Amino acid sequence: MKKTAGWILADFRVLNSAIWCQRRAVPSEKCDPKDLRTFATSWGLSLDMHLSFGRRHFWIISAIAIVLLVRSSRGQRAGQQPILVCHDVIDGPTVGAHEVEDLKVLASGSVTYTVRSKATKSYTFKMKADDVSGLVQLLDRPEIRTLPSEVKAKSQPVDFFWDQKLQIVRSGATQDVHIEHFYPFLNLNGSAYPQQLIAFECKLRDIKAAATKQSQNDGNWCEDLLAHKLPESESYKCNATESKMKIAEGAGWGPVQIGASFRSIQAALGKATPSEEFSDIHFVEYRSRGVEISLNRADDKVHAIYFYNHQQGSGQFGVFCGQTSKGINWNSTIDDVRNAYGHPSADFIRGNSSRLQFPGIDFRFENGKLVRIGIPGN
């Protein structure tokens, strides 16, 4: 029968007690005569053999127990070493949104996941051995091993900033990677990032979902992104009634209004495609209509609305068919917007991208072309 270090140590303690009693002629009422029999039975010895064995090999048993305990302790310490530490700082996509996520995966499979937003939430769980092995294999891929310590931004964001820092531990050596303005959806338009990095991010999403015990109800965008199966949607054609609806600042468009319930929107527009999820909000898409909606997780009511026209990294959307209540459409220029809405309360310019923000509405331009109109949340 195989004995563990703890079992050997317990037997050793019984033997130690028995020999101590024998050598010091301790009165029988203070010693348990069953101790020797217990040890002998445990190790398959006769009592006579045991008495001789105990006196001669007391220190041998001690040494065996110590060696096994040291090995067990080393194994436990190895299991407590991290194989992955991930730190994400996300600002946006809605005004004022800020979230910090910390994920740590130990070699034993233990996971700690903390999300700090308006409140702090922490989760722990244990990964299955096969899942840990799969993660280790993914981290060992050449595309991950050869990532530079600084992955420069692939775009110039104006309202969504995601910085990710990774620490990957292999055989005691640590690989540090900082990804500036990470935006995986850029791979829809080409190979902005290595595909294995996208696969890794999708694996992280699975781990986080398991930790929070929430399904990734995101329309399988990871699978679509990895397979490049997200072609531009055919644009929806507005009917006569919808053509009369205008985007109003601080309110919305038609049935899609700030504060409206998701149920009422589905009743008007039909089923939506689930998209990205954050701690306080989640997104749904009406791709052919060129409409994206963020919903409060607490009550599933509209938090913000976005209307698209070929924005970089948003190729899954068709072109929204409407315009604003002040006559701004996809052919409008930055000057047109300024003339219609006055001086912006904020003007963000990064490279060839800019965003003009006014009370209750904002406009995003790329290379001088209007590509998105937003009704931001409160």
BELDA-V741372 format. One record per pair of residues at least 6 apart in sequence whose ideal C-beta (glycine too) atoms are under 7 Angstrom apart, sorted by the first residue. I is the first residue (numbers start at 0). J is the second residue. D is the distance in Angstrom with one decimal. If there is no record, write none. Layout:
I&J&D / I&J&D
//
This chain:
4&64&6.6 / 4&67&3.5 / 4&68&4.6 / 4&71&4.7 / 7&63&6.1 / 7&64&4.6 / 7&67&6.0 / 8&64&4.7 / 8&68&6.5 / 10&38&5.7 / 10&41&5.4 / 10&42&6.9 / 11&60&5.2 / 11&61&6.1 / 11&64&4.8 / 13&34&5.1 / 13&37&5.5 / 13&38&5.0 / 14&38&4.9 / 14&53&5.5 / 14&57&6.9 / 14&60&6.3 / 16&34&5.5 / 17&34&4.0 / 17&35&4.6 / 17&38&6.7 / 17&53&6.7 / 18&53&5.4 / 18&54&6.9 / 18&57&6.1 / 20&30&3.6 / 35&46&6.3 / 35&49&5.9 / 35&50&6.9 / 36&46&6.2 / 38&49&6.2 / 39&45&6.6 / 39&46&5.2 / 39&49&3.8 / 44&52&6.1 / 77&106&6.1 / 78&105&6.6 / 78&106&5.3 / 78&107&3.5 / 79&105&5.8 / 79&107&6.6 / 80&105&6.6 / 80&106&5.2 / 80&168&6.7 / 81&103&5.5 / 81&104&6.6 / 81&105&5.6 / 81&168&5.7 / 82&104&5.7 / 82&105&6.9 / 82&106&5.2 / 82&135&6.4 / 82&168&5.3 / 83&104&4.4 / 83&138&6.7 / 83&167&5.9 / 84&103&5.1 / 84&166&4.0 / 85&102&4.3 / 85&163&6.9 / 85&165&5.6 / 85&203&6.3 / 86&101&5.5 / 86&164&4.4 / 87&100&4.3 / 87&161&6.7 / 87&163&5.1 / 88&99&5.4 / 88&162&4.9 / 89&98&4.6 / 89&161&4.9 / 90&96&6.7 / 90&97&5.4 / 90&160&4.3 / 91&158&5.0 / 91&159&3.9 / 91&160&6.0 / 92&158&5.9 / 92&159&4.3 / 93&280&6.8 / 93&293&6.0 / 93&302&6.4 / 93&303&4.8 / 93&375&6.0 / 93&376&4.7 / 94&375&4.6 / 94&376&6.7 / 97&116&7.0 / 98&114&6.7 / 98&116&4.6 / 98&277&6.1 / 98&278&5.8 / 99&115&4.5 / 100&114&5.3 / 101&113&4.7 / 102&112&5.0 / 102&203&6.7 / 102&206&6.9 / 102&207&6.6 / 103&111&4.7 / 104&110&5.4 / 104&134&6.8 / 108&125&5.2 / 108&126&3.9 / 108&127&7.0 / 108&128&6.6 / 108&131&4.6 / 109&125&5.7 / 110&123&6.5 / 110&124&5.4 / 110&126&6.0 / 110&206&6.2 / 110&210&5.6 / 111&123&5.4 / 112&122&4.6 / 112&207&5.8 / 112&210&4.1 / 113&119&6.8 / 113&121&4.6 / 114&120&5.0 / 114&278&5.0 / 116&278&4.6 / 116&279&5.7 / 117&279&6.4 / 122&210&4.1 / 122&211&5.4 / 124&209&6.0 / 124&210&5.2 / 134&202&6.2 / 137&143&6.9 / 137&198&6.5 / 137&199&5.8 / 137&202&6.0 / 138&167&5.3 / 139&169&6.9 / 140&195&4.8 / 142&193&4.1 / 142&195&3.7 / 142&196&6.6 / 143&195&5.6 / 143&196&6.9 / 143&199&6.3 / 146&176&5.0 / 146&196&6.9 / 148&175&5.6 / 148&176&6.2 / 148&177&6.6 / 149&177&5.4 / 150&176&6.6 / 150&177&6.8 / 150&178&4.3 / 150&179&6.4 / 151&179&5.7 / 152&179&4.5 / 152&180&3.8 / 153&182&6.8 / 153&185&5.3 / 153&191&4.4 / 154&180&6.5 / 154&182&5.9 / 154&185&6.1 / 154&311&6.5 / 154&312&6.8 / 155&349&3.7 / 155&350&3.6 / 155&351&6.9 / 155&352&4.9 / 156&180&5.3 / 156&182&6.9 / 156&349&6.8 / 157&347&4.3 / 157&349&5.5 / 157&352&5.3 / 157&353&6.6 / 157&354&4.2 / 157&363&6.5 / 158&354&5.8 / 160&180&6.0 / 161&180&6.5 / 161&181&4.7 / 161&182&6.6 / 162&179&6.1 / 162&180&6.9 / 162&181&7.0 / 163&178&4.4 / 163&181&4.9 / 164&177&5.1 / 165&176&4.3 / 166&173&5.7 / 166&175&5.8 / 167&174&4.4 / 182&312&6.0 / 183&192&6.6 / 183&197&5.5 / 183&200&5.8 / 183&224&6.2 / 184&312&4.4 / 185&191&3.8 / 185&312&5.0 / 186&192&5.9 / 186&197&6.0 / 186&224&5.9 / 187&224&6.9 / 187&229&5.5 / 187&312&6.5 / 187&314&4.7 / 188&311&6.9 / 188&312&6.8 / 188&314&6.2 / 194&225&6.5 / 197&224&5.9 / 197&225&5.8 / 198&225&6.1 / 201&221&3.7 / 201&225&6.9 / 204&215&5.6 / 204&221&6.5 / 205&215&6.8 / 208&214&6.3 / 208&215&4.7 / 216&273&4.7 / 216&276&6.9 / 217&273&5.4 / 217&274&5.9 / 217&275&6.2 / 217&276&6.1 / 218&272&4.7 / 218&273&4.6 / 218&274&6.0 / 220&274&6.5 / 223&229&4.5 / 229&314&6.7 / 229&315&4.8 / 231&314&4.8 / 231&315&7.0 / 232&286&4.2 / 232&287&4.5 / 232&315&6.2 / 232&316&6.1 / 232&317&4.2 / 233&287&6.0 / 233&317&6.0 / 234&287&6.4 / 234&289&6.6 / 234&317&3.4 / 234&318&4.4 / 234&320&7.0 / 235&287&4.3 / 235&288&4.5 / 235&317&5.9 / 235&320&6.4 / 236&320&6.4 / 237&320&3.8 / 237&321&6.4 / 241&253&6.4 / 244&252&5.6 / 244&253&4.0 / 244&321&6.1 / 245&321&6.7 / 245&322&6.4 / 245&323&6.0 / 245&324&4.0 / 246&252&4.7 / 246&306&6.5 / 246&321&6.1 / 246&322&6.9 / 246&323&4.4 / 246&324&6.6 / 246&372&6.0 / 247&324&4.8 / 248&357&6.7 / 248&358&6.5 / 248&359&3.6 / 248&360&3.8 / 249&358&6.8 / 249&359&2.9 / 250&256&5.7 / 250&257&6.2 / 251&257&5.5 / 251&304&5.2 / 251&374&5.4 / 252&304&7.0 / 252&321&6.1 / 254&263&6.6 / 254&264&5.8 / 254&267&3.7 / 254&268&6.6 / 255&264&5.8 / 255&290&6.5 / 255&292&6.3 / 255&301&6.7 / 255&304&5.6 / 256&301&6.5 / 257&301&5.5 / 257&374&6.3 / 258&300&5.5 / 258&301&6.0 / 259&300&6.5 / 259&301&4.9 / 260&299&6.5 / 260&300&5.5 / 261&294&5.4 / 261&299&4.5 / 264&292&6.9 / 265&271&6.6 / 268&285&5.8 / 271&283&3.8 / 271&284&6.2 / 271&285&5.7 / 272&283&6.6 / 272&284&4.6 / 272&286&6.0 / 273&283&5.8 / 274&282&4.0 / 274&283&6.1 / 274&284&5.0 / 275&282&4.9 / 279&295&6.9 / 279&296&5.9 / 280&293&4.8 / 280&294&6.3 / 280&295&6.0 / 280&296&6.1 / 280&302&5.4 / 281&294&5.8 / 281&296&5.9 / 282&291&6.0 / 282&292&6.8 / 282&293&5.2 / 283&292&5.3 / 283&294&6.6 / 284&291&5.1 / 284&315&7.0 / 286&315&5.3 / 286&316&5.4 / 286&317&6.3 / 287&317&4.6 / 288&317&6.6 / 288&319&6.5 / 289&306&6.0 / 289&307&4.3 / 289&308&6.8 / 289&316&4.8 / 289&317&4.9 / 289&318&5.1 / 289&319&3.5 / 290&306&6.0 / 290&319&6.1 / 291&305&4.4 / 291&307&6.9 / 292&301&5.8 / 292&304&5.6 / 293&302&4.6 / 293&303&4.5 / 293&376&6.7 / 294&300&6.5 / 294&301&6.2 / 294&302&6.0 / 295&302&5.0 / 302&376&4.0 / 303&373&6.8 / 303&374&6.2 / 303&375&5.2 / 303&376&4.0 / 304&374&4.3 / 305&371&5.9 / 305&373&4.9 / 306&319&4.0 / 306&371&6.7 / 306&372&4.5 / 307&313&5.5 / 307&316&4.1 / 307&318&7.0 / 307&319&5.9 / 307&371&5.6 / 308&318&5.1 / 308&319&6.5 / 308&329&4.6 / 308&369&6.4 / 308&370&5.1 / 308&371&6.8 / 309&318&6.8 / 309&370&5.9 / 310&363&6.8 / 310&365&6.8 / 310&370&4.0 / 310&371&4.9 / 311&365&5.9 / 318&329&6.9 / 322&328&4.0 / 323&372&6.7 / 325&339&4.3 / 325&340&6.6 / 326&339&6.5 / 327&335&6.4 / 327&336&5.8 / 327&339&5.7 / 329&369&5.6 / 331&369&5.6 / 333&355&6.9 / 333&364&6.0 / 336&355&5.8 / 336&362&5.1 / 340&357&4.6 / 343&355&4.4 / 343&356&5.6 / 343&357&5.6 / 344&356&5.5 / 344&357&6.0 / 344&358&6.3 / 345&356&4.1 / 346&355&5.6 / 347&353&6.4 / 347&354&4.5 / 351&365&6.1 / 351&366&5.0 / 352&365&5.3 / 353&364&5.0 / 354&361&5.7 / 354&362&6.9 / 354&363&4.7 / 355&361&6.4 / 355&362&4.9 / 359&374&6.7 / 360&372&7.0 / 360&373&7.0 / 360&374&5.9 / 361&373&4.7 / 361&375&6.2 / 362&369&6.1 / 362&372&5.8 / 363&370&5.7 / 363&371&4.1 / 364&370&6.7
//
